[in-house]
Amino acid sequence: MKKVLFVCTGNTCRSVLAHRYAALLAEQQGLPLEFSSAGLAAEKDIPQPPIVAELLRKEGVKDFSHVPTPLTAGAVRGADLILAMTAAQKDAITAAYPDAAAKTETLAEYAGFGSDDIADPFGRGDLLYFGVFKLIKAAVKASLERLKKEVQ
């Protein structure tokens, strides 16, 4: 079972959207993949914006509970692949965990979309969430195609 860890800043929106959407698609396709998510500056008291669950529900993700999870050394060690939402987050991960450099990329890079960052929509309105999720869905789908080749 290949383990993929999505990382963003607070683990309230981008990494959660990628994590839950990827898990749904992998389950539908019967892929032996396990997904999780964490945040570089996650705080358990910051609630997930309701729009996150709403967007995922529209894609078929069942209701779920989520508490922001800080990135830990154990999570980094346990992951086979780490996908950050931005280049700065990728740099922060590899600075803190140099041994993870070979398995850390941005989601856009891994998906073959170039080096673009996925913008942080937190607190910036539903319209930005829709756009960010559209990009995340496309990147996750492309990433799953790549992962499918690796696990089959």
C-alpha positions, 0 to 999 in steps of 0.5 A: 500500500503506497502512502501519500501525504498532502501538505498545506499551511493549516490543514483546513482546506487545500490538503483536506480537499486533495486528501479526501478527493484522492481517497474517493477516486482511489477507492472507486478505482480499487487502487492500493493507495492510502491518503492523509493530510497535514499542515505546516502550521496546523492548529487544532482550534481552527475549524474547517471552513464549511465550504470544504465539506460542501465541495467534497459532498458534491463530488460524492465524499461522505460526511467526515470529521476533520481536525487540523493535523500538524506535520510530524516527523512520523508522518513524513517518515511514514509517507512514500510520497509527500505533495505540498500545495506550494513551492515554499511549503515543499522547501519548508518540508525538505528543510525540516526533513532533508531525508524526505527531499527525494519523495517531496514535490508540489502537487502541481509538479507531480501532476505534470502541471509545472511549478505553479502554486495552489493558492490558499483560499482560506478566508477569501470567499467561496469563489476562490474555493471553487477555483482552487478545488477545480485545480486540485481535482485536475491535479489529483486526477493526473496524479492518480494516473501516475500513481496507478502506473507505479502500483500496478 
